[in-house]
Amino acid sequence: MLRDAERRTRASGCRHLVLLVTNTNRRARTFYARHGYRHVGDLPAFVRPRIGESLYVKSWPTH
């Protein structure tokens, strides 16, 4: 599923794919880091009160 989302993102001409992961979801955070996503910041209570989110991004060079 992730590979398909990345393929579609690149095919549409986008250079970045951005996602949110709940701070307490360590498995997901590790998964995305292993697949080349960089942790670029945290958003406290962005989606739900008292629960923070981590912002991840993966970028591709222009062709």
PyMOL commands that set and color helices and strands:
alter all, ss='L'
color gray80, all
select helices_A, chain A and resi 2-11+26-34
alter helices_A, ss='H'
color red, helices_A
select strands_A, chain A and resi 16-22+38-48+51-59
alter strands_A, ss='S'
color yellow, strands_A
deselect
rebuild
show_as cartoon
